[in-house]
Amino acid sequence: MTKYGSFPGTRPRRLRTTPVMRRMVAETRLHPADFILPAFVREGIAEPVPISSMPGVVQHTRDSLKKAAVEAAEAGISGIMLFGVPEESKKDAVGTPGTDPEGILQVAIGDVRAEVGDDLLVMSDLCLDEVIDHGHCGVLDAQGRVDNDATLERYAEMAQVQADAGAHVVGPSGMMDGQIGVVRDALDQIGREDVAILAYTAKYSSAFYGPFREAVASSLKGDRKTYQQDPANWRESLRELALDLEEGADMVMVKPAGPYLDVLARVADAVDVPVAAYQISGEYAMIEAAAEKGWVDRDRAILETLTGIKRAGARSILTYWATEVARQLR
């Protein structure tokens, strides 16, 4: 052995030497088409209303939402997920604004479809929490518990009015047992076999939803632990996954994304349908807050987290940075 024999012959660092080298060998690449923009539209406002816990995100007017949709389409992202915020006085115990063809979400779906046509997938949140007076994701029984099967009846009606309004995709997010099958049947009964279902398959009871509740003016008291998943568990996600696929889900999703990358990877490995992940409000707020303090490099942190979500197996990512990042990538 020569005096040089102790030096390594294999040097992984050779493939990290320049930006072009790193780009060439990158295993995971972000693309504008990976992204879906969640957006809030609020009834009865004349100007967009900033969401204090989500810097840069607003509750849109109908007009500003149309503008945001056009910008999203021009940036090359795939979809926009709409959440409607009705006037407080219109909320009731069964979430009537959710099935009123003139409810804010339904008219916003129509607005966006008229503005962008098929250039952007118009996706609608299918849940009662934004439109019901107690803030839960379903109707309550006489004991004040969320009534699973009575809620399914409301979801079926919501699916039909959202489809009639022009939604390409509906996203049942309430974590009621049997919701995908009921929604699929409801859509098929009105001849809307073309409307796809994005199942919120693994939706965890998370501390990171806080800013979202401001965004939708949630009336929730208490928590959703009896129907959203326990953060300690991952096997039940695979059980939920099997049920959703059996009931007709076209796509499945894990929410939140960042704290549940292990679940996302297991789901992605288990299925042959598209898998999405939702980088939720708390994940967004943490990076924006830390960047405002100068504690992290904002742009690098955004790209790093999104790359991690895609690397774990997400084909589509719902993120409030969707349009911004898509523009950067283009």
C-alpha positions, 0 to 999 in steps of 0.5 A: 500500500502506498502512502496514498492508499488511505485516501477514499477512492469513492467520493460522493462529494464529486456529485455535489461540486457545482449547482449544475452537477447537483441539479443533474443528479437531483432525485426529486424535482418540483414542478408547477403542476405539482401544486394546488392552491387553497383559497378562501372566499368570504361573503359580504366583503368589499375588499380582501381581508388579510388573515393575521396568522397567515401573512400574505394570505387573504379571505378573498372577495369574489372578484379577487378570487377570480384574479387569484385563479387566473394568476394560478392558471398562468403560473401553471399550477394544477388546481385551486381548492376553494373554501367558502366563508358565509356571513355568520348570520347564515350559519345554522345547525345543519349548515344550510349555506353548504347546500344552497345553490346561492351559498358563497362556495357554490357561487365562487365555484361558478365564478372561477369556472367561468373565469378559467374554464378547464385551464385550472382544476376547480376543487371544492372543500366538501365539509360542514365546518365552515357553514355550521353554527357549532363549527364541527364537521357534521350535524349533532345528535340529541346528546351533542355528538357528531352524528355520522350517518345524518352528516352523510346525508348532508354531504351527499347534498353538498356534493350535488350542488358543488358539482352542479356549480362546476367543481371538477373535483370534490374533497370530502374532508370531514372524516365521517365513516362511509363518506366517499361511497355516499358522495360517489353515489350522490354524484352518479345519481345526477349524472356527474360521473365525471366529477372526481373525488379527492379523499381526505384519507388520513386527516389527523387531529392536529395542533397545526390547524389553528390559523385555518380556523381564523381563515374560515371564521370557525365557530368550533368549541372543543375539538374533533378528536372523535372523528379525526385521526389520533397523531399517535397512529399510522396503521389506521391510515391504511385501514382508512385508505383501503375503505376510501379506495373500495368506496371509489376515491379517485385520489387520496390525501394525507393532512397535515403533510410535514408532521406525517411524512412517514404516513405519506410515504406508507400511503404512497407505497401502498396505492396506484392512485394519485396521492396528495398532501396538504401543507397546512396553515400552521406549517405555513405560519411557522415558516413565515413567522420564523422568516419575519424574525430572521431565523430562517431563510424563507425561500430556502425553507419553503422549497426544502419543505415542499421537496421533502413532501414530494420526496415522501411520495406526494404527487400533488401538494396543497400549499398556500405558496403554490402560485409563488413557487410555481412562478419561481420554478418557471 
